Amino acid sequence: MSSQAASILGFFDEFEKAEKDSQQSSLEFFEESPEINLAIDGYCDEVRKELIRRLKVFNYVEKRLRGGWTEKNLEPILSSVESDLELPAPKWRTLVCWKKIYLESGRDPYSLIPKHLLKGNREKVIDSQVIVDEAITKVYLTRERLSVAEAYRYYTARVVQLNRFIIEGKIKPVSERTFYNRIKDLPPYEVDVARFGKRYADRQYRAVGQQIIATKPMEYVEIDHTPVPVILIDDELDIPLGRPYLTMLYDRFSKCIVGLSVNFREPSFDSVRKALLNSLLDKSWIRQKYPMIKNDWPCHGKIDCLVVDNGAEFWSKSLEDSLRPLVSDIQYSQAAKPWRKSGIEKLFDQLNKGLNNAFPGKTFTNPTQLHDYDPKKDAVVRVSVFLELLHIWVVDFYHMKSDSRERAIPYHKWQQSQWVPSHYDGEEAEKLKVELGLLRHRSIGIAGIRLHNLRYQSNELIEYRKYHSTKSNEKLFVRTKTDPSDISHIHVYLEPQKKYIKVPAVDNSGYTKGLSLFEHERIQKVLRLNTRELANEEALADTFMYMKNRIQGETDRLSASKKKKPRLPKTSNTSKLAKFQDVGSDGPNSITTKINEGPVVMDCLDDTQLIDDDFENVEGY
């Protein structure tokens, strides 16, 4: 009967199931131990077939045997071996010998290998490539990135280990050079995936895409930060200040630098804000501030698309809100796709090679390159000198030099485009500075606006709060803009009037005058640390627990007192007595009065005794 028919009719063939179980058991046994698999593969087909036959027959009989291993119990089972397993059945005494050897060896399958078949000289069949693959997979292709030599040592140790079980035809190990060549033949992408991860491999073997080509100036402007690899000196104190951060904006069409900012603070919204102001506003001031510059810097105007990376400063709501009227779109470069913003990356490399590497006090990306060189001791360039040379390099050198293929000169390509930039002068420039402020939403209360741990208030803000209607139980929220370089005032946007008003900080001491937000936050942090140092947490905890225990003690005392005095006087009456006796810190602690016979406690009097016209008009001072 077919297995399909058996499943339909519900017929259960125990012999067919036994055969499957036996085959599965033997196969599962080999799969559990890779050493056995490899060792068995080293024998010829005749030895392997006989070993598998003995294991199948033994497992088949063992599953069906009920009782001892006797002729009476074994003969009926052995009679069905040939038909069920399609294998020749052994004599019952032979099977008992197999059982004795097999069980005494701890069910070691090698004990069932027929010894007479190993006689004479036979060629080994095993290919050591199986062990080579094991060594490569388990040692070389791992995240630990072990060396090829380590993988080869593992391979030779495995060969020695496996040869211990082989009598004839031992495995001959390949040479170290052959092992190295086999690793070299592996697909490099798969090797990098196993050793470094898929992301690294995809970056190494990626297909480099193409940038969107710009057709006019300021259509695509790339922005990024980089630490300047030079330690600068303070202009007045002549002490090293460290490495500054440089923020630059690069025009993809003309390859001009359209804006920059230098400061010693980590890249933040303020860094982006200063660089954007530098790129949006006219740069006619450049030759007045740096008379040594020979050429003008015409690059400025409204940006169509600002190309940024995934830095936190570019994902802030302040930047998005500020750039809405100034930038048509913001394009975020995807991770592992540097060609989307390759222009600014190449520009930083050119700046380092063309200017920064010539400064004394330069640093190295790899500390091992320093040797006996100390950048702090050799630093001589002041901040003002660096800023002067940086602007000279941008305006008179980089803008006037052709690219490596001599296709165009940045300055002339900008001029030849005949593009007219958007100008921001006078009042518009001031509005631009306000728009590029730090965005916050705050409510207006009686005390004004609380922001940055400060309070801002003005008459115009008070009038706006008076006449601006809101729903009941709702706060009046407004949008504020803060200039990070000066927190002595903020700008508040009044929605009905569609304008910003300037609101000064409530500061009689002059603390906020010329104070930046960065300085204010650091001062507040130091104050918090000092306050934390002065606070004695253990003493505060002891005091708190003492107060809690005292309150609980008074509660327990009064509860016990109420049991003895079930009826207590009214509080209003005893309060008048407390006023009369001046109970408090400068008087007694009880309303007890003295009579001729002595003190009398009044808390035991009932309500009728306490009602007296003399006390009705007694009031405190």
N, C-alpha and C positions, 0 to 999 in steps of 0.2 A: 504494500500500500504506500502510495506517495505521501510525502510529508504534508502536501497541501490537503489531500483527502483526509489525512489523520487529523489535521487541525479543524477541518469542517465537521467530521463525525465524532470528534472527541476521543479518538483512539490514541493510546499512549504506548509507544514502542520503547520499552525500557532498555532493550539492547542497543537500539539506534542512539538513544540518549547516552547510554554508557560509553559508546564509541566516541561520541562527540565530546563528552566530558573527559575521556582519557586523552584524546588528541589535544584538547584545550589545556588540560593539566600539564602535559609534557611541554607544549609550546610556552605556556605561562611560566613554566619552571626555567626555561632557557632565557626568557625575556627578563626575568628578575635579576639575573647575574650576567653582566656584560663580559666578565672574565670567562664564564663557561661558554658563551657564544663564540668568543674569539678562540678559545682553546679547541673547541669541537671543530671549528672551521679549519684548524690546522691538520686534521686527519683526512685520510682519503675517503672517498665515497663509501667504500665497503665498511669501514669502521663506523662511520657516522650512521649509516643505515641500520647496522646491527645494534648500535647503542640505542637508537630511537625505537627499534622493534622491541628490545628488552624492556625499556621504560613503559611503552604503551601496553605490553602484555601484563607487566607487573601492576600497573595502575588499574587496568581492566579487571584483573582477578581480585585485587585488594578491595575494590568497591563492591564486588558481588559476593565475596566470601562471607559465609556465616558459620563461624566455628574455627577450629584449628586448621593448620596447613597440612592436612592429611590427604591421602590418595582418595578417600571417599568423598571429601569436600571439594577437591580440586578438579577431579576428572570431569564432572558435569560442566564446570565453567570452561575448562580448556577445550572442550568439544565444540564450543560455539565461538572460540577465538578466531578461527580461520574464516568463518562465514561473516562474522561481524566486523573484524578488523582487516580482513583480507591479508592476514599475515600468518606465516607458519607458526603453529603452536609448539612450545617445548614440552618435554616430558615433565610429569609432575615433580619428580625428584630434582630435575634441573632447575625448575622454578623455585623449589625450596632452597637450593644452593644460592640462587640469585638473591632470594629474600634474606638469607643469612648474611651474605656479603654486603648487601645494600643497607640493611638496617644497622649492622655493626659499624659501618663507615659513616653513620649519621646521615643516611640518604644522600650520599655523595654520588652523583651520576657516573663519575669516573671509575668507581668500583665495578660497574657493569661493563666496562670496555673489555671485549674478549682479548685475552693476552696473546693467543696464538696468531691473531691477525697482525700483531705488531712485530712479528718475527721478520728478519731479513731487512734489506735496505730498501726504503721507499722514499720517493721524492715528496717533500712537503708541498702542500697545496695552498697554504695560507699566504696571502699577500700582505706584507707589513703596512700597506697603504691604509688598512683599517685602523691600525694603531697610530699612524701618522695623522689621520683625520681626527682621531680622538684627542691627540695632543694639541693639535691646532685649535680645535673647538673649545676644549676645557681650559687651556692655558693662554694661548695667544689671542684668540678672538674674545677677549673679556674687557670689561671696563677698567680693570686694574692695569691693563696695557703692559703686561710682562713682555720681556724681550724674547727674541727668537731663540737665543741660547737657553733660556729657562724652559721654553717649550721643548727643545731638543733633549734637555736633561730629563724632563718628564717622559719623553718618548723612550729613551734608552732604559729608564727604570721600569717602565711597563713591559718592555720586551724581556728583560731579565725576570720579572715577576711571572710572566706567562710561560716562559720557557721552563719554569720549574715544574709545570704540569705536563710537559710534552716529553715523551721518551725518545722518539725518533722524529726527525724532520723538524728540528727546532727553528724558530724564527730567526732569520738573519737580519740584523738592523741595517738600515740604510746609512750612508755616510752623512756627516754634518752638512757638507756642501749640497748633497741631494735634498736634504731636509729644507735647507734655505731656499733652494730653487723651487720647491713645491709651494712654499709660502709666497714666493714672488709671483707665482702663476695664479694666485687667488685674485678675484675681481677686486680692484682697489676700492670701489664704492661699498661693497659688502664688508670689507675689512674696516673701513672708517665708521660704518654704521655700528659694527660690533664693538669697536674699541673707543669711539668718541661720541656715538649717538647719531640719530638720524638727522637732527637739525644741523650739526656740524657737517655731516656728509652732504646734505642738500646744498649747503653754502659752498662747499668745495667743488661740487660738480653741477652747479646751477647753470642755467642758461641766462646770461646777462641780458636784461631788457634794454629798451631804448627810452631815453627821456622824451617828454613832450617838448617839441621844438618851439621856442619863443619867437614871435614875429615882430615884437617891438619892445622898447625898454619898459621896465617895471611890470611886464606881463607875468613873469614868473621870477620871484625873488626868494632865494634860499637863505635861511638864518640858522646859526648854530653857535655854540660856545666852545672854547678850548682854553686850557691853562697855558699861559705863556711860559716856555721853559727857561726863564731867566729870573734870578733873584734881584729885585730892585732895592735901591737905597733911599731912605727918607731924605727929602730935600734939606731939612734943617738940622736933624739930629745925626745924620750920616750913619744910621744903623740899618741893617738889613730888614726888610719888611716881608720878604717871601715872594712867591710867584703870584702875579695878578691873573685874573680871568679876562679873556677877550671875547666879546660878542660881535659878530660881523653879519652883514647882509650883502648877498652877492646877486647881481643881476644876471640872469641866464642868457639874455640876448646879447648884451655888449660885453659881458664878463667884467664889468666894473664893480667896484666896491661902493655901495650906495649908502652905507651907514655902519657905524661901529661904536662900541662902548668898552671902556676899560675900568675895572675896579677890583678890589681884593675880596669882595664877598662872593659866596658861591652863586652859581647861576640861579636866578629867581625872576619873578615877574618884574621887579625893578630893573634888572639888567636888560630884559627884553624891552621894557618901556623906554629906557634911555637910548637904546640903539634905534628903536623905531622913530623916536623924536629926531634923532640925528639924520635919519634917512628921509623923513617926511618934510623937514624944514630946509629952507635955503641955506647954503653953506658959503655965503659971501664973506663970512667972518674969518674964514680959514687963513687968508693971507695977512690979515691984521694980527691975529694971534701968533702965527708962525711966519715972520717976514722972509725967512729963508726959502719958503716954497715959491716956485717960479710959475706954476700953472694953476688954473682954477679947478674947482671941483663941482661940476654942473649937475651931478647925480642926485636928484631928489624928486619927490612927487608921490602921488597916490599909487598904491600897490594893487594890482589886479588879483594875484594869487600868491599867498605867502606859503612857502614850502617849509614845513617844520618836521622835527622828529617826534619821538614819543616821550620827551622829557616832561616832568610834572609841571614845569613853569609854562609850557605851551598848552596844557589842558585845563588851565584855570578859567573860571567863569569871568574873572576880571579881564583877561586878555580877549576872550571872545566878545564880551560886551563892548570893550573899548575899540576893537578893530571893526566892529560892524559898520560904522559910517566911513571908515578909512580904507578898509581892505574888502574887496569883493568876495574873496573866498580864502579859506585856510585848507591846505592840503597836508595831511599827515602821512609821512612816509611809513611804509610797512617794514616790520622787522625783517632782517636778513636780506634786504633789497637796497643796498647802499647806492646803486646807480640812480635811484630816484633823487638823490641829493649829492651827487658826486662833485658838482662844481665847487661848493663851499669846502668840501674835504680836500680837494686839490689845492684850493687857495691857501688853506692853513699850512699845507706842506710847502708851498712856494714861499710863504712868509717865514717859516722856520729856516729854510735853506738860504733865503735871500737876505734875512735881517737878523733873526734871533740867534742863530748859531755863531754869529760873529761877536756877540756880547760877552765880555768877561762875567763870570758868575752864572753861566748857563748850566742847566741841569741835564741829566741823561734819563731816558726812559728806563734803562736797565741799571740798577745801582752797581752792578759788578763792573761797569765801564768807568766808574769814578776813579778807582785805584787810589792814588794819593791826592787827588784833586778835591778840594773843598769849595763848593760854590759860594758858601757864605763868606769865606775869607777873601775870595777873589772877586766878589761882587763890587762893582764900582759905579754902575749906571744908576743915576737918580731917576725918580719917577718923571719929573718934568722933561729930562733929556730923552727918556724912552718914548714919551708921548710925542715929542717933537720929531724924533727920527721915524716913528711909526707913521705919522701923517705925511712926512716927506717921502717915505717909501711908497705909500699908497698913491699920492697925487703925482709925484715927479718921476717915480720909477715904474711901479707896476702898471699904472694907467698908460704910460708912454711906451711900454715895451710890447713887442709883438709876441704872440704865442709861439710854442715850439715848432709849429708847422708853418709859421709866417703867413697866416691867413688873414689876420686883422690885428689892429691895435685897439685896446678897449676904449680909450678916450675918443679916438677918431670915429669908431663905430657908433658910439653914443651920439656924437655930433652929426654924423651923416644921416642918422635916422630922422632928423628934423622933428623929433617928438617934443611936444610942448608939455612940460610937467604941470601939475596942479600946484598952485602957489598958496601958501598959508602965511599971511603977513598980518601984523598988528593984532586986531581983535580975534581974527580967525586962528592965529597961532596960539593965543591964550586959551581959546576954547579947545584947541587940539590938546594942549597940556592937561586941561581938565578932563577931557574924554579918556585920556590914557592914564587916569588915576585908578587906584585900587578900589574895586567895587565891593560895596557892602549894603545890606538892607537892614534898616533899623527903625524902631518906633520912636515917635516924639511923645515925651511925657512932660510932667510938670517941671522936671529938672533939665529938660532939653533932650539932647541925643547923647546916649552913652556909647562910646566907641573907643577901642584901644585902651581901656581902663582910664579914659578921660571923659570929661563932660563938655559938650558943645552947645552954646546957646546964643541967640541974637534976637533983637526986637522983631525983625522980619519973620523969623521962625515962630515966635510967639503969636504974631498976628495970623500967620497961616494956620496955626493950630486952633485959633479962636473961631475962624470962619470956615474951616474945612469940615464938612459934615461926614460922619462915619456911621455905620450901623451900630446899634446898641451893643455894648460889651465887646467891641472890637477895637483893636489898637490902630493908631494912625501910622502906617509904615511909609517910609520914603527911601529913595535910592541915594546913596552917598558915594562920593568919590574922594579918595585921599591921595595926596601927593606923597609918596613914600619918603621923599627927601625933606619934607617939611610938614609936620603934624600940628603946627600951631593953628591950623584952620582946616576945615573940610568944605567941600561943595555939596550942597543938597539940591536934588532935582525936584522942582515943584511941577507936578503933572498938569494942573490946570493952566498954569502960565507958560508951560513948555520952556522952562529955563532953569539954570543953576543959580543958586545964591551962595555967597560965601559966609560961612558960620565960624566964628573964632572959638577957640578953646577957652573955657572958664579957668583962667590962670592968672592969679594976682602976683605970683612970685617970679614970673618970667621963665619958668622951667621949659616950656615948649618952644620958646623962641629959637628958630633955626635948628630944632631937634628933628632928626630923621626917625622914621619908624623903627629901623634896625637898632639905633641907639636906645630908643625908648624901651623896646622889648628886652634888650640886654640889661638895662638898668632895672626893669621890673623883675627880671629873673634873679639878679643879684640880691635885690631886696627880699624876695621870697626865700632865697637860700639863707640869708642872714636871720630872718624871722624864724625859720625852721630850726636854725642852730640855737636860738635863744629859748625856744620852747622846750620845757622839760616834760616829755610825754609820760614818764612814770609818775611824776608829781601830779599831773593833771588827772591821770587815771585814779590815783589814790584819793584825790579830792572828790572826784565824781562819785566814787564808790562810798566814800564817807557820807556824802549828802544823801545818797539813795538809802543807805542803812539807817541814817537818822530819821528820815521820813517814814521808813517802814517801822522803826521803833515807836514813833509817835502814833502811828496807826494802830499798832498792837496795844499800846498803853491805853488809848481812848476806847478801844473795843473792850478791854477788860473793865474799864471804868463804867461803861454803859451797862454792863451786866449788873453792877451794884446799884446804879442810878438809872432806872428805866425811864424816868421822865426828866428831860432837860429843859432849861428856860429858853425863851426865844432869843435869837441872835441879836435882834434889834435892841433889846433891853440891855444885854451884856455889852453891846457896842457902846451904848451911852455911858455905862459905867466905866468902860475903858477910856473914853474921852475924859471923863471927870477925873479919874485917877492919873491921867497922863501916862498910860502904859506905853512903853516904847524904849528906845535906846537911851534917852536921857531921864527916864523915870523908872518906876517899878515894873516888874514883869507880870504882876497879877492885880486883880481888882479887889484884893483883900483889904478890908477897912479895919481900923482899930476902934473898939468900943472900950468902955471903962473896964469891962472884965477881961479884955484882951482881943486879939484878932478874931474876926469872924469870916469864914469863907462864904462868898456870896453865890458860888455856882450851885449850891444846894437849895437855894430859895426857889419857890415856885413863881409862876407868872404874876399872881395877885400881889405878892410881896414886892415885886420889882416895879409894878405900876405905881408911880408916884409923880404928882404934878411938879415936884421940884426938879425932876430930871427931864421933863418933856421939852424944855427950852434950852437944855444944855447943848452947846455947839462947840466945836473945836475952833481954835484960833486960826 
